[in-house]
Amino acid sequence: MRLLLSAVGRARKGPERELFESFAKQVRWPLEVNEVEERRKLPIAQMRQSEAALLMRGIPDDAVVIALDERGETLTSRELAGRIGQWRDDGRACIAFVIGGADGLDETVRARADLLLSFGRLTWPHLLVRGMLAEQIYRCQQILAGHPYHRD
């Protein structure tokens, strides 16, 4: 199983990128990052549509899509690990995580998602969300392996 992170914006050097990289390098599944950026100044609805097209490009049609969305489900780490483990056991070849831009995700991405996942009701900087996501992926890996990294 391979993992794909498709995100709006470019991670520059700094603590957020370092956080992401520190956890991403511990993930045993192949993890590919696709950073996209719409440089044109567009009205919000058009910006979301353009970003959606860029985000979804390169995601296989049969991939499991997990979209990070403030209106999504709040899961425990064990619940997320259970879902990832089920998809892995079902033979799904790719899980794609999608992080939208400052104006959120277009409805086409939300409709395509197999899971809308929220990191709570607070608003988080998008680059920090990448680090949080990488840590949760690593945590899920460790839960599925029976490693004591995660404690209840």
Sequence and secondary structure as in RCSB ss.txt:
>XXXX:A:sequence
MRLLLSAVGRARKGPERELFESFAKQVRWPLEVNEVEERRKLPIAQMRQSEAALLMRGIPDDAVVIALDERGETL
TSRELAGRIGQWRDDGRACIAFVIGGADGLDETVRARADLLLSFGRLTWPHLLVRGMLAEQIYRCQQILAGHPYH
RD
>XXXX:A:secstr
 EEEEEEES   SSHHHHHHHHHHTT  S EEEEEE   S   HHHHHHHHHHHHHTT  TTSEEEEEEEEEE  
 HHHHHHHHHHHHHTT  EEEEEE BTTB  HHHHHH SEEE S SS   HHHHHHHHHHHHHHHHHHHHT TTS
  
